[in-house]
Amino acid sequence: MRALELGTAGELRERLNALVLAGQKTATTGLLAEYVEETEGLEFAGERLALLDSDGDCVATIEITGVELTTFGDVTWEHAKAEGEGDRSLEEWRTGHSRFWDSVGTPIDEDTRLVCLAFRLVTPS
């Protein structure tokens, strides 16, 4: 089973995992360039993934329910809201995600290619 690590290790990952476990977070977004860099194939609907904590331990199993390739500028409010991180608008989501990717050394623009994943919680570990 492949794994999913949300955000960066530490406080951010623990907060995002807690949102998944609470049923509030049912989507996430990644950079297509990271898949290419890691030579990793895209997830697919029906695939189950181990959700990992900052120590690499499995905290839950999730099942992918949707995969969409899009650009940063074309992410929908429906997807952004499903990320469950408390954003009140698409603009707020864009600002926060742009700031995050900038902070990890990967500035993005409207044309940056993204992978939008939708998922459901199968079982907490």
N, C-alpha and C positions, 0 to 999 in steps of 0.2 A: 504494500500500500504506500502510495506517495504521501508526502506530508505538505502541510500548509503552515507557514509561519507569518503571522500578521504583523505589520509594522516593523519596528526595530526591537531588539531584545531589551527587556527591562520594563519600566512602568507602562510604556505605550502598549507593548504586546499584552501585558497582563490586563490592562483596561479593555483592549479590543476583545480578548478571549472572554472576559467576563460578560461583555455585551452579547457575544455568540451564545454563551451558556444561558443567558437570561432570555434568549429568543428575540432580542432587539436588533441584532446584526445578522442580516441574511444576504449580504453582498460585500464584495471587496473589489478593489481595482489595482492592477499592476501595470508596470511598464512592459510593453512588448519587447523592448530592447533587452530587458533582463532575461527573458525566455531565450532569446537568440544567444546572448552572452553565455548563458548556462547550458546551452544546447539541450533545452528541456522542451518537450512537446506541450502543447496546450492541454488543459484539462478538458474533459468532455462530459456531457450530460449523463448522469448515472454513475459517474466515477465517485468512489468514496476516498476521502483523504483523512489522514490523522492530523488533527489540529494540535500543534506543539506549543508548549510554553517556552519561557526563556532558557530553561535548562535542557530543552530537547525532549521533555517528557510529553506523552500524549495526554491531552486533557479532554478530548472528545473526538468523535468521528462525525464528519459532515459529508453530505452527498451533494455533488454539483447538480444544479437544476437548470443552469443556463450559462452559456459562454458567448460573449459578444466582443468582436474586435471593432474598435472605434477610435476616434481622436479625442483628445482632451476637450476640445471645443464642442464636441457632439455628445458628451455624456448627458444623459437625461436626468431630470429631477427624480423620476421614479427610481432609477438606480442609486443616485446619490442619497436619497431618503432611506433606501433599503440598507445602506451601510450602517444606519443606526447610531451615528456618532453625535447626534444632536444638532446637526446643521439645520438652520431655519429657512435656508434658500439655496438654490443652485449656486449663486454667487458666493455665498459663505463656504459651501463645499469646495468650490474651485480655489478660493483663497487659501483655505486650510491645506488642501492637497498640494497646491503649488508651493506653499511654504515648506511642507514636509519634504517634497522631492528636492527642493533647493537646499534644505538643511543636510541632506545626505549626499550632496554633490552632483545631483542630476537635475539641473534646471530644465523646465519644460515650457512648451508654448502651445498655442491652440491646435497645432498640427501634430503634436506628439502622439504616437500610436499607443493605445492602451488595450488591456484585456480586462473586461468587466465580467466578473464571476458572480453568479447567484447561487445560493446554496441553502440547504436546510440542515438543521441539527438532527443527526441520527441518534446518537447516544453520548452522554457525557461518560468519561472514563472513570 
